[in-house]
Amino acid sequence: MLSRYGVSGKAGAVQTARKAGPFPYYGASGIVDYVDGYLFDESLVLVGEDGAKWDKGEATAFSISGKSWVNNHAHVLRPIREAVTDEYLVYFLTAADLNRFITGMTVPKLNQARLSSIPVATPCLEEQHRIVQKVDELMALCDRLEQHTSDQLDAQETLVDTLLGTLTQSANATELADNWACLAAHFDTLFTTEQSIDKLKQTILQLAVMGRLVEQDERDGSAIDLLTQIHTRKTKLAGNKIIKRPRPLTLLGDAQHSYIAPSHWAWASFQDVADEISTGPFGSMIHKHDYVEGGIPLINPSHMIKGHIKEDSSVSVSMAKADELSSYRLATGDIVMARRGEVGRCAVVTEKEAGWLCGTGSFVLRFHPSMNRQFILLLFLTDTVREYLTGNSVGTTMTNLNHGILKKMPVALPSPEEQQRIVQKVDEFIAICDQIKERLNQASKTRCQLAEAVVENAVAE
């Protein structure tokens, strides 16, 4: 039914198509290779030979016309047009599941013998033309629906961005309440995608660190008092030669603020908020041959997942090597933070991870006992902080942070009591967002199942 010609680039490849004439091709070696044997000047069908997917609906077959050069990664088919049209053959091969004809695991391959064995159901030419015409009509309709949906999503995304922006830009509590009421009135129509829910989460985080989520309580301690306690403790630790002597406590001026925070909060550099900021061991201190299975784990950026540490027993060292690196041991309450790759990626060390080691690509951040570690994690999840770190990072291939960048980062600090209330409120809101997202996913799955059932029923009839 079909004449099949595999263009493999090997000597003696079957070739009966009319050639377009010699065509010099300069390969990587600079040697001219006349590839006229692989030039075609007629309508043909191409089928991918290797490295592609052959599931239903995957575009692995294409029709070509005019002067074309085909390399050795495609089969060239010249249909016997008294029996089958090019367009019908392309649609048939695209609709079929060809996985059972594939060989090879590292590089899946559809060889010429397997291709030749694929059965092709061919109605009469008139019906083939009607099928192709109907498929073209339906595909054009799908394209219009897809464009319409895309336009709607773009408009919705713009509206979501605008309304969420009004929340973070609110000048006071009254304006924030008015803006939230406007957004809440259209919540069901605005937040209908995972992307919109993620943007809502980010806005919640930003409002949290701006002091807009919880009420202030006059019984709370003072943020200035907290900074003073931190500095006093650091001075004492320095006197015991545990850390370096801190600089004098310095509050930031208005020009150094990243956003508007409550007046009773205190603005300071991160170096005045943290007890200590230390870097993990240099790469020259740990080599690949030092790794053992089931030893003392090292914490690298890849092990920091959503604020928690994920153990990898293969990235660990012996007890003897851990003793050599004892100055990099982690303690409960430490925060490990990535200093390369994704900025702001960090996790809290729990009792389980106490005694493990900071890896080469990480910082260790230590804080006063009154500092809420989850509040610190919230800071590093906000766009404001991540944009600051990204804008001041070094490196082109991979983002890298250093002590200087992190130390100078401006931080708005509330009292310990308010930190705790903020963390609790964020947890409540994020849980609600996750529930909404889960319902959206379930609804999407249901719609897909219904659509598949309708199509299968229509095909069956």
N, C-alpha and C positions, 0 to 999 in steps of 0.2 A: 504494500500500500504506500509506503514511504521510501524514497531514496535517501539514504543517510550517508553523509560524508564527514568523517571526523578530521578536523584540522588540528593535528597534534604537533606539527612542526618537525616531524621525523621524515627522513628521506623515504620517498615512495608513498607519501600520503595520498589517498585517493582524492582526485580533484578533477571534476568535469565542468565546473562553472567557467564561464567565459572570463578570462583574466583582463585586467585593465592595463596591462603592460608593466615592464620593469619599474620598480619603485625602490630607490635606495633607502635603507634604514640603517642609521648609525647606532650600534649597540654601545653598552657601557665600555667595551674595550676599544671603541673608536674604529672598529673594523666594519666596513660596509657589507651588509647582508641584504641580498636582493630578495625581498619578501613578496614578490609578485605572485608566488604560488598561494598566497593567503589573501589576495585581493579579489573582491567580488563586485559585480556590477549588475545585480538583479535582485528581485525580491526573494528573501530567504527567511528561515526561522532559526534563531539561535537558542541553544539550551545550555545552561551552565554546566561545566564538567566537574569542578571541584570547589571545595570551600564554601558552598552555598547551602541554603536550607531548601528542603524539598517537601515541606509540609503543605497541607491544603491552603490555598490562598496566597502562598509565597510566589512572588514574581520571578520565576526561574527561566521562563521562556519569553522571547521577544521576537517581533518581526522587524526586518530591516529592508530597506530598498535603496537603490542608488549605489554609488561607489563606496565600498566599505572594506576595511581591513580587519580581519578576525585573528586574534592571537590563539595560543594553544590552551586557553582555559574555557573554550566553548566548542560545542558540537554545532555543525552547520547542517540543517535539514532542508532539502528541497522537496516539498510535498508533491505527490502526483496529483495535479490539480483537477483531474477528471474525477478524483475521489474525495479530496479534502481541500479546504481553503486554508491559507496561512492564518487568518484571523481565528478561525474555529480551532485550529490546532493549538495556537497560543493559549486560548481560553481553556481548552481541555487540559493541557499540561499544567496550567496554573491552578486549576481546580482540583487536580488529582493529588493524592498523597503518594509521593514517589519514594518514600523512605525505604520501602522493602527492596528497591532496586539499587540501593547505595552500598558501596563497599568501602572499607577502610575506616579507622577510628580516629587516628590523629588528624588526618585530612580526609574528610568524607569525599567520595568520588563517585561520579556516575559515568562508568566507562561505556564504550561504544556498544559492546555486546549486550550489556544490561539495558541501555537505551533502546536498542533494536527489539528487545523482548517486551517493551511496554505495549499492552493492548490499547488500541484507540477505538472508541465507539464512534462510528461515523454514520449519521443519518444521511439522507439524500442532500445534494448540494443546495436545493431550494430551502430545505429546513435549516441547514447550516447557516445560510444567509439570514434567515429569520431569527435564529438564535443569536447570531452576532449582533444584528440590529437591536434586538431587545436588550442584550447585555450592554451595548453601548449607551442605549437610552437610560437604563437603570444606573450605570456607572456615572453618567452625566448628572443624574438626579442626586446620587450620593455625593458627588463633588460639590453640587450647589448646597446640599444640606450641611456638608462639612464646613463649607465657607460661611454659611449662615450661622452655624453653631460657634465657629471660631470668632466671628464678628460679635456675637452676643457675649461670649466669654471675655473678649477684650474689653467691651463696654462695661461689663459687670466688674472686671478686675480694676478698671479705672475708678469706678464708683466706690468700690470697697477701699481702695487706697486713699481716696479723697476723704471719705467719712472716717476711716480709722485715723487719718492724719489730723482731723479736727480734735480728736481725743487727746493726743499727745501735745497738741498746740494750744489747748485750752489755758486761758490765763488764770483761772481760779476755779474753785469747787463748783460754783453756780454755773459757769459756762460749761464745765465738764459734764455736769448733770444734764444740761440742755442738749448738748451734743450726743450724749449717750442715749437720751430719750429718742432723738431723731433716728439714730442707728437701730435701736431696739425695735422701733415700730416697723422696720422692714427686714428684721433679722432673718426670717424664713426665706426671703427671696434673695438676700445678699449672700448668705453663707451656705452655698450649695455645692461647693467643691472642696477637695482637700487643701488646695492652695489657699483658698480664702480662709479656711479654718487655721492654717499655719500662720497666716498674716495676723489673724486675731490673737493667736498665742503670742506672737512677737510683740503686739501692741500691749497685751496684758503685762508682759515682762518689763516693757519700757515704762508703763505707768507705775509698776511696782517700785522700780528704782528711782522714780520721780516723786514718790510719796503720795500718789493719787488713789491708791486702792483702799487704804484703811484710815480710820479716824485717828486723830492725834489724842493722846491721853496725857493730861497734866501731871499724872502720877509717874510718868516715865522718867527715867534718868536723862541726863544731858549728854548730847553727842560730844560736846567739848570735854566733858568729864571723862567720857570713854577714851577719847584720843589722849588725854592726859594720863590715864591709867596705863594705856598701851606704851606711851613713852617712858613712864616711870619704870615699868616692868622691863623694857628693853635696856634701860640704863643699868638696872640691876643685873640682868643677864650678861651684859657687856663687862660689868665689874667682876663677874665670875668667869670671864673669858669664854663664855659659851657662844656669844655672837659679837660682831663688831660694834664699836660704840656708835650709837645713833646720832644723827645730826639734831640740832635744836628743832623742836616741834614748830612747824610753819603752816599756817592756814592759807589757803589759796584765795586770791582776790577775785572779784566778779568777772574780770576779763578771762580768767582761766576756767570758769565753769563751763561744762559741756551742755547743760540744760538747766531749766528752772527747777529748783528743789525747794522744799519747805524752809522757811527762815530759821527754824530751830534745828535743822540739820547742819552738819559741819563739812565743809569742802577741804580735802587734803590730798596730797599725793599718795599713791599706793604704798610707797616706801614708809610713810608715816602710819599707815593702817596695818601693815603686816609686821610681824616680829622679825621675819627673816625671809629672804628670797635667795635661794641657792640653786645652782645648776647641777645636773647630773654629771656622772663621770665622762671624761673625754673618750672618744672612740678608741684611742690608742690604749686605754686601760682595760678594755674588754674585747676579746677577739672571738671569732666564730668557734675556735676549738675549745673555748672556755665553757660553752654551753653544754649542759647535761640535761637529762630527762628527770623531772621530778625533784630538782634541787630548790634553792632559794630563788623565787621568781624576781625578774626585773620588770619594772613598769615603764613601758614605752607608750608613745601617743596612741598606737593602735589598740592598746588595752584599756583606754578610757572611753567607756560607752555610756552616754546619757547620765553622766555624773557618778557612775559606778566603775569599779575596776573589774575587768574580766581576765581571769587567770589564764595564762598560756604556759603549761608545764614544760614545753620545749624551749622556752626562753627563760632559762634559769641557770644558776651556777652552783658549784659545789660549796659546801660549808667553808672550806679553806679559802676559796676565792671570795666568798661573801665577807669573811673576816678581813681580807685585804681591802674591801670596799666598805668597811664598817661605817665610815663617815657619811655614806649615802643611804644608810638604813632609814626606813620610814617609821613614823610613830602615829598612833591613833589621833585623828583630828588634823593631820597634815592634808594639804591639797596638792596633788600632782597635776601639773599643767604642761600641755604640749608647747614646746618652743620652736617647732617647725611644722609645716603643713597647715592644717586647719587651725586658725587662730581662735583662742578662747576655749579650746577643748581641755576639759579638766575633770577631775574626780576626787572624791573625799576618801581618805584612807580610814578604814574601819578597823576594829580589833582583829578581824580575820587577816588583814594585810599588814598589820604591825610587824616590823622586822624584815619585811621584803625590801627590795632595793630600788632606788630611783634609776631609771634607764638613761641612756646617753642623750635621748632627744627630749628630755623633760626638765621642768623646774620643780622644786619643792617649795611650797609656800606655807609658812607657819604663822599662827595668829594667837592673840590674847584669848584666854578661855571664854571671855564674854562675847567674842565675835561669833556670830552665827555662820557656820560654814555653808549652809544652804543659801544664805543671802549672798555670799561671795560667788557661789555658782550662778545665781541669778544674774549678777553683774556681768559675768563673762558670757552669758547667753544673749545679752541685749545687742541690738544693732549698733548702738552708740559706742559701746566698748569695743566691739569687733571692728568697727570702722576705724576707730582710733588705732588699734593694734595693727590693722592691715595698712593703714596710711603711713605708719611709722616703722614698719618692718623692713628688713633688708633681704636681698636675694631676689632673683628673677625666676629661676626654675622652681624653687620651693621657698615659701615664706619662712623667714627665720626671725625670732625675737631674741633680744638680749636684755641684760639687766637694766640698762639705761632706759630702754623704752618702757619697760614694765614699772620701774620705780617712779617715773614722771607721770604716769597715767592719773588723771584727776578722778577722784571718787567722792560722791556725796554720801555721807555717813549718818544714819539715824541712830537712835539709842538702841541698846540690846533688846529692850522690850518691844520696840516697834519693828525691829528686824524680825523677831519671832512672829508677830502678827502678819507681817507682809508675806513671809514664807508660807504660813498657813493659808492665807487668802489666795495666793498664787496656786498652791496645790489644789484648792477647791475649784478654781476657774479652769485650770489645765485639765482636771479630771472631767469637767463638763464638756470641754472642747473635744477630748478624746472620745467621749460617749457620742457626741454629735457626729464625729468623723466615722465612728464604727457604724452608726445608723446609715450614714451616706454610703458606705461601702456595701452594706447589706442590701440597701435599695438598688444600688448599681448592679450587684450580682443578680438580684431578682429580675431587673429589667433585661439583662443579658440573657438570662435563662428563658424568659418569656419570648424574647425576640428569636432565639434559636429554635424554640418550640414552634413558633409561627412559621418560620422558614422551612423547618423540616416537614411540617404538616403540608405546606404549600407544595414542596417538592414531591412529597409522597402522592399527592393528588394528581 
